[in-house]
Amino acid sequence: MTTRQSKTDRLPLFQARGITKVYRAGETDIHALRGVDLDLFPGEFVVLLGASGSGKSTLLNILGGLDVPTSGQVRFRDHDLSRNDDALLTHYRREHVGFVFQFYNLVASLTAEENVALVTEIAERPIPPAEALRLVGLGERLNHYPAQLSGGEQQRVAIARAIAKQPDVLLCDEPTGALDVKTGIVVLQAIEQINRQLGTTTAIITHNAAIAGMADRVLRLSDGRIVEIVVNQRRAPAVEIVW
């Protein structure tokens, strides 16, 4: 494994050691993760880079409490995310994690503000929906329905919904995968602003190597392993990204 990782005095937000994930498909074992060690730090912006089948989505799902490892341990502060405990994982997801997926999953019959309010109604310390939408540049679209919004605007509503509960970590699964380059840059700017302004630990998984320039660290996965860790000496702003 190649690494240029710098030392830090900060305590990690996540600690993962020896994570494996094996899926059973008929008589075949599919090894999605093969012994991953990982630390993520508060306020960090990380890109998990790899081709389809490299294990990056599986790793993100485990960090988000959507799945548990077959072996190994992953901890978020004092939460043991290795345990297959539905109540613990549900509480963890509700209180600590915001998810952004490639597809927006907005409710068509609700306005942008109402879609965000779905999260704030159950959060302990939410940002008002209108404020969350203003953070992603949609302060003038509060009363618009998804069908009245562009793809990039819908994705930004999804980001506002994810961050409205003020999560500790924002996990993004190919957030620009369904967008053209110009629109994708606008979405990346919104994610970048959330990380810088709110200090939200942010992880993006992507196969798009150009996005790696935005990160504090880039973790490249292949065949279920982290094979390279690169520390960027400078984080490129989203407006400089070209693909």
N, C-alpha and C positions, 0 to 999 in steps of 0.2 A: 504494500500500500504506500503510495506517495503522499506526503503531507507537508504542508507549510503552516500548520496550525500554530498560532501564537499562544503563549500561556496567558491565563487570566486568573485574577484573584476572586472573581465572582463565583458564588455558588450556583451550580446548574439548576435550571428550572426542571429539566428532564434528565434522568440518568437511565440509560439502557445498557444492559450487559448480557451478552451471549444470546440475543434474541434469535429464535428460529420460528418459522411458521411452515407447517407441512399440511397440505390439503390432500385429501384422498379422492381420487377419480377412478372409480371402478377398482381395479387391482393395482393401480399405479399411484405412487406417492409423488406429489408435486411439491418441491422444496422452493417456496417463495422467498424465504429468508434463511440464511445459512450462518448464523452467529454474528449478529450485528451489535457493535458497541457504539454508543452515541451519547454525547452530552449536548444539550441546547441551553442557552443562557438567556436570562431576562433581557428583553428588548432587542434581541438578536434578529436579524433578517437572514434566513437560510434558504438556499435553493437546493432541492434534491433533484438531481439531474440523472436521466437514464432512459434507455430505450424501453419500449413496451416489453413487459415481462421481466424487467430488471429487479422488481421488488419494491419500487418506490411507493406505489399505492398501498400495498400491504403495510409497509412501515408507517405511512401516514395514518392509516386506519387504526393501527395499534396505538400510536401516539394520541389519537383522538378518542380512544375508548370505544371505537366501533367494533373492534376485534381484540382478541387476546393472543399472546404468543403461545406456541406449542411448548417451548421451553425458554429459559432465561428469565430475566426480570427487567421491568421498566417501571420507573417511579416518576411521578409528578409531585414534587414537594413530598408530603407525607402520604400521598395516595399510591398504593401498590396497584398499578394497572395490569399486572400480570394475573390477577385473580379474576376468575370468571364469576363475578359477583354483579348481578344485574342492577341491584339498588345502588351500589357504590359507583358503577360506571355511568348509570343514568344521572346521578347527582353530579359527577365530575363533568359530563358533557353539558349539562344544563348550566352549571355555574362557572365553568372555567374555559370552555372551548367555543370558538366560533368557526363554522365551516363555510367555505365557498367552493362550489363545485363547477364543473364545466357548463352544466345546464342549470338554469336559474331557479327552477322550482318555485316560481311565484304563483300565488293564487289569482287566477284570471279575474275573478269577480271583486277583488279588493284593490283599492288604490295603492300607490307606492307607500304612503304613510301608514295605511292599514296593514299592509304586508309586514312592515317593520314592527308595528305594534303587536303582532302575533308573538314576538319574542319578548318585548318589553313588559308585557302583561304578566309574565311568569318569572322575570329576572329579579334578583335581589336589589341590584343597584343600577338600574338601566339609565341610558341616555334617552331623553325624549326623542321619539321617532323623527320629528322634524329636524332636530339638531343632528341626528345621525345622518340623515339625508343631505343636510347642508355640508357635512364633513366630506361627502363624496361628490359634491358639486351638483346636487339635485334639489336645491332649495326651492326652485321654481317648478318642480314636478310633483309636489306632494299629492295632488289630487288627480294625477294621471293614472290610468289603468295600464297594466302591462302591454295590452295591444296598442296603446298610444305611445309606447316607448320604443326606442331602437334597441338592438341587441346589447350594445354597450351600456345603455342606460339601465336596462333590466339587470345586467350583471352588477352594476353599481348599486342598485336597490338591494340585490342579494348581499353585497358587501356591507351595506348599511345595516341590514337585518342581522348579519353575523356579528357586527361590532357594537350593536345597540345595547347589548347586555354587559358591555365592558369586559370581555373575556380576557384572560391572561394570555391566551395564545390564539392566533388566527391560522387555520390550516386551509390551504388553497390547493385544490386538485385541478390542474390544467385550467386556470381561470380565464385564459385567453384562447383556449383551444377551439372555440366555436366562433371566433371573431377575426375580422380582417386586421391588418397591421395597425392602421390608424386608430381604430376603435380599441384594439388591444393595448396600445400605449396609454390611452385615457384610463383604462381599467387599472393598468399597472401603476399609474400615477396615484390613483385613489388608494391602492394598497400601500404604496410607498408613504403616502401622507399619514395613513393610520398608524403605521409603524413608527414614524418619526414624531408625530404629534401626540399620540396616546402612549407610546412606548410598548405597544403590543408585540410580544414575541411572534414572529411571522415565519411560516414555512410554506414554500410553494413547491409543488412537484410539477415537473415539466420535462418534455423531451427537447424543448427549444433552448439550445445552448446560449443564444443571445441574451436571454433573461438572466443568466448567471452573473452578468456584470453588475446587477443591482444589489447583489447579496454581500453581507459581511463574510459569509463562508459558503462554499459550494461543495456539496457532498455528491460525488458521482457513484452511482450504483450499477452493478453488473452482476447478473446471475445470483441475485440474492445477497450480495455483499457490498459493503462500502469499499471501493477500490482506490479512491482518491479523495483527499480533502484539501481544498485550496482556500486560502484566506486572501480576499481582495484587499489590497492596500488602499484602494479608493472605491467607494460605492458609486457606480454610474447612475445618474438620475434617469428616470424612465424615458424622458424625452430624447436621450441619447441612444436608446436601444434601437437597433436596426436588424430586421430579419426578412 
